[in-house]
């Protein structure tokens, strides 16, 4: 079986963000980076499938500048077999349609049976790329999966719906699956596997080989929302709080 896992390198969300000088994204110079959390679940599920079936080759793919090789190396340390780095110093300016085009053009002649992606990225959060890749390749697609099983050429998954409801879905290969929180518990890479990852194949490509479309969405401006005034904390007995609340609402002309 041939499996592709798409991983994105994103900033640690505890970082202090400032808008970049061009006003289109955040300043990336002093941030700490990591693998997108949802993509870690995708890697883990691919590795578990390999452990179960044995004859599975996992390719970890990432798009971005040279630093994204760190994310690919971590995926290799977790159990992926080889890496593919599509070098693009301006990946942050690409919209989901362009990113999906890059991935699908890379994958179209490689006969992947399953493509795992994260449900969404922590920085952009569009949740569009996985579904777009499936459409471009003509693959089946199941999004936001929280349970996965492979059996006789089919995948049986549970996907999360609104209100905590889950749906059972069966799909034939080839298929794209986007992974949600709770799908699994991601392992820690061991030191021997980290060392092995340095010797695994990691091919580099230029984004121009795979990008042949214009964006559908253009970022006009990035900005930090203005802070709103703090709320009012009402204290006292319940009947006193109710009286205070009614008075405030009357003063604000809400009632």
N, C-alpha and C positions, 0 to 999 in steps of 0.2 A: 504494500500500500504506500502511496505517495501523499504526504501531508505537508501543507504549507501553513505556517503560523506567522501572522503579521504582528509585529511589535512596534510600538511607538515610544520614543524617549520623551518624557515630559518633565517639567520642573517639579521639584518638591513643592507641594501646595502650602507648606509652612514658610516658604521663602517670602522675602519682601519684594513686591513687584512694582516696577515703575514703567511708564509708557516709553516706548522707544522714540528716538529723535524724529523718525519719519511719521510718528503718530498712528501707525498701522498695527502695531503689535506691542509686546512688552520687551523691555531691554533684557537681552539674554546673556549679558557678559558676566554677571556675578551670581548666577543661580546655581543651585545644586540640582542635578538631574537624576532620574530613575526611570525604570520601565513603567509605563502606564499600568495601573493596578489591574484593570480588566484584562489586559493582554497577558499578565502573569497567569491568570486562570486559564487562558487559552493555551499557553505553553504547557502548563501542568496537565491539562486534559489530553493534549497530544502525546505527552510522554507516558501517561497512564495507558493510553491506547497501544503505544509501542510495547510497553511492558506486558500487556495482555496478549497481543498478537505475535510479537516477535519480529516479523518481517515488515517493518514500517520504517520508512525514511522520512525524517522531519527536517524541513528547511525553515529557518527563521529569517524573515525578511524585514528590513527597516529602511525607511526613507529619511534622509536628512544629511547634515554635515558630518564631518569625521567623528565627532563625539558620539554619534549613535552606535558606533561599533561597540561601545561599552554595553549597550542594551542587548546587542546581538550576542556578545560574549557571555552575558549572563544567561540568555536563553540556551546557549550551547552548554553552559555549565549545568543547567537544569536538566539537560538530556536531549536537546536538539542535535542533529547530526552534522548539519552544515549551515552556513550563513550566507545571506545575500544582502549587500549594502548598496542601495541605489543612492548615489551621492547627489545631494541637492542642498546647497547652502541657503536656498530661499524656500525650503519646504513649508515653512510657517506661513507663507503667503499664498500657498495653493489651497483652493477650495476642495470640498469633499469629492466633487466630480472629477477633478484633476488627479487627486490622490488615488481614487478608485481606478481611473484610467491607467495610471502607472502600474498599479498592482496587477490589473487584468492583462495588460500587455506583456508584463513579465511572465505571468502564469499561463497564458493561452496555449503555448506549445509544450508545456511540461507535464500534462496529464495528471494534475493533482486530483486525488479522490476526495479529499476533505480539506477545506480551508477554514482554519480557526482564526477568528479575530476577537478583539474585545468588543463589548457592546457599544462603547463610546470611548473617546479620549478624555482625560481629565482636564486638559487645557481648552480644547475647542468644544467638545461635548455635542457634536452634531448627530451622532448615532446613525450616520448615513452610509459610511464607507462600505461596510460589510454587505449591505443589501445592494448597493450599486455594483460592487464587484460581481455578485451573483448574477445580476441582470446582464452585465456586459459579457460574462462568460457563458450565460445560458445554464447556470447551475441552479439546483434547488437551494432554498434558503430558509433557515429558521433562526429567528433573532431571540435575544435575551434568554438563553438557555440556562437552566439551573440544575439540570440532571442530564446525563449522557450515557448511552449504551449503544454498542455496535454489535450487530448480529446478522450474519449471512448477507452482506452487501447492503444492509439498511441501517440507518441510525434511528434509535428510539430516544426521544428527548422530552423533557418537560420545559416549557417556557413560561416565564412569569408574565401574568396579565395584571390589569389594574386591581387594586384592592386585595392583593395577596393571593388572588386566584391563579392557579396553574393549569396549563393545557398540555395534554399528552399529544405528541406529534410524531409520526413516522415518516421518514423521507428516504428516497433512494439516493445512491451516489451517482454523480458527484454532487457535493453539497457544501454550502457556506454556512458556518455556524458562528453566531456572535455570542460571546460569553458574559454572563451576568455575575454579580456578587453572589456568593453562596454555592457556586458550582462545585467547588472543591477547596481543599486547603493546600496552599502552595508550599512545596518543600523548600528547605534551605539548601543551596548548593554546597556540597562538601569540598574540602580543600583538594583532594585528588581530582574531582571533576572540574574544579576551577583550573587546575593545571592542564588537564586534558583538553579543555576548551581552547586553550591557547594554540593547540596543535591542529585543531579541526579546520576544515576548509572554510574560508570566508572570502567570497568573490565580491569584487567591487564593480559597479556599473555606473555609467553617467545617466542622469535623468533624461537627457535628450534622446536616449535610445527608446524611451517608452512613453514620453509625453508628446501628444500630437493634437491636443484640444485646448481651446480657450476656456477660462473659468465661466461657470454659470452664476457665481456669486462673487462680488468684489467687496472687500473691506474698505469702507470709507474713512472710518475713524475708530481708534481704540482709546478708551478713557476710563478712569476710575470714578465710579458713581459718587456723588456728593453724599456726605454723611448726613443722616437725618437727625433731628432733635431726639433726645432721649425720651423714653416714656415716663409716665407718672406712676409712682408706686403708692397705692392707697392702703393705709393701715388702720386697724381698729376692729371693733366687733362687726359681724356681718351686716347688721342693720345700719351702722354708722357708715360702712363702706358703700352700701347701696345709696344712702342719702348723698354722700359726696359725689358718687358717680352721676346721679341724676342732676345734681347741681352743675357739674362740669358739662354734661351733655346739653343742658339748657343754655349755658353760657356760650357754647360753641354753635348754638342754633341747629343742632342735629335733630332735636325733638321739639 
